[in-house]
């Protein structure tokens, strides 16, 4: 979600527009906009859907009924008649590439430390595509090994020990374990028909305590 102001916190319809969940075109859906402004205007593909108050009496929430149409939802926060905040969501397109995000970029080279890397299928604009369920293959070069792979699919029969896994709702997770050697780490993720992606990490030796020096 592209947030341009903290005053417009989120769309309840984010999972539909930003993730591309299949839904019948024209079907009415409820969009909730949370805002600290006095009112909110909601636009669908440039057309004004309506304007509603979002003050304390409304619990800072505006609710709109919107016929689903692929495209762009835009909420504009209004204060004293002027636009002061904006938030935009777009329908996700076809999966085009993979995005890797690590929980940290430096791990300890002690043979035990772990890094968790999230893998996401994204469209050309970088939006998560939750319908992607393709198999992703992993390889690692440098001072780490693959400890485990998986997803949130509780029905999956795939092994968590390996170098590939199917995406679930567009995501998977790979766990890297440090070796006892310091140095650079490169993780590569590939999938058929998708742009490959890589991410770099580093492994550093643990600090030496004074007792070890005696």
N, C-alpha and C positions, 0 to 999 in steps of 0.2 A: 504494500500500500504506500502510495506516495503522499507523505504528510508534509504539507507546507506550513502548518501551524499546529501547535499543541491544543489550540482552542477547538479544533474539529478533530475529535479523537479517533473515530472509526465509523465504518459502515457495517451494519449487521449483514448486508448483502455482499460483503467482501468475498465470501467463499463462492458465490455465484459468478460475480463479474471478474474478479481478479484471478480466480482459479479455473474458470471455464467448466464448471460442473454442468453436464447436459441438462437442459430444461426446455420444455416446449415453448417455442417462440409465441409471444402474445399472452402467455399465461400470467395471471396477476401474481405478483410477489410483494411481500412487505419489506420495505427498506427503512431501517431505523438509523437516524443520524444523531450522534451524541455531540453536544456543543455547549460551550460556555458563553456563547453570544446570545443576543436577544432573540434572534430569529435565524432561520436557515432557508435558503432557496435550493431546490434540487432540480438539476437539469439532466435530461437523458438525450445524448447525442445532440447537444446544443439547444434542445427545446425545453422550456421551463415546464416542469411538472407541477410545481406549486411552491408556496412559501408558508412556513408554519413557525409559531413561537417556540422558543427553546429556553424559556426562563425557569426560575425556581418552581413556579406553579406547574410546569410541564416536566419537572424532574430532569431538565436539561436534555430532553429527548424529543425529537420530531419523528413522526411515523407517516410514511407515504405508501400508497398502493401504486405499484408501477408495473405496466405490462412488460414482460421480459423481452428485450431486444438486444442482440449483441452490439457492443459499442462502448460508449463512455458514460459513466455516471459522474456528475460533478456536484458537490455540495459547496455552497458559499455561505459563510457566516456573516450575518448582518448586525451592525451595531450603530445606532443613531442614523439609520437609513443608508449606511455605507458598508460596502464589502470590506471585511477586515481579516477574513481567513478563508482558506480554500483547500479542498481535498478531492482527489480524483482517483477513480478506479476504472480499469479497462478490462474487457473480456479477454481472456488469454487465447492466443492463437495455437497453431499446431506446435508440438515440441520440436525445437530446433537445436538445442544444445544442452550441456550439463553445467551445473554450477556447484562448485565445491566450497564449503565453508567450515573452517576448523574452529574448535572451541578455544584454541590457543595456538600460537605459532612457534613456541619454544617449549621443549620438553627436556627432562633430565635424563642423561645417558647413564641410567643405572640398571638397565635390563628389565625394569618393571613399569616405568612411567608410561602413561597412555595419553593419546590424543584422539578426540572424537571428531570425525569429519562427516558433515551432512552433505548428501548428494541430492540435487534437485534437477528435475527436467524443466527447462524454461523455454519460452517462445522467443521469437526474434527481438522482442522488446524487453526481455528479462523477466516476464511474469511467470510465476509457477503454473505448470500445467498438471493438474491433479489426475487427469485421465491417463497419463503416461505410466505404463507398466512394463516397459521393455527391460531386458537383461542388461546390466551394466557390468563391465569387466574392469578390474583394478590391477595395477602394478605399482610397485614402490621401488625406488632407487635410493640408496644411501643408508643412513644410520637408523633404520626402523624396519619392522616387519609387520605384516598384516596379522592382527590378533583375532579379529572377528569381523563378519559382515552381517547385515540384517536389515529388517524394516519393521514397520509396525503391524505387519500382517500376521495375526495370530493363527491363521489357517495355513500358512506357508509350510511346505515340507522340505524346503531347501536347507542345506547344512549351513550353520553359522561359521564353519571353518572352511575357508576357501578364498577364491579371489574373484568371485562374481556373485551377483544377487539381482533379483527382479525388484523393480521399483514398486512401491505401494503408495497410491495416492500421490504419485509423482516424486516420492522421496525414498531414500535408503540411508543407511548409516554404516560407516566403516571405522573400525577401531585400529589404530596404529600403536604398536608397542616399541619403545626405544630399545636399542641394543646398548652395549656398554661402551660403544665408540661415539665420540662426538663428531659432529659434521652436519652437512645439509641432508635434507630429506625431500624427495619429490614424489608426490602421489599423482598418478595418471588414471583418468577414468574415460572409458570408451564405450560406445553403444552403436549398433548398426543404424546408419542413416542419420546420425547426430554428430554435431561438432564435439570433438574430444575436449577435455578440460583437465587442467593440472593445477596443483597447489604446492607451494613450498613451505617447509617447516625447518626447524633447526634443533639439533640435540646438543646440549651442553653438559660437560662433566659436572657432577655434584661438587659443591664446595668441600674443601678438606678441613676437617676440624683440627683444633690445636692438639688434641689428644693423639690424633693419627700422626702428627709430626714428631712426637716425642719418641 
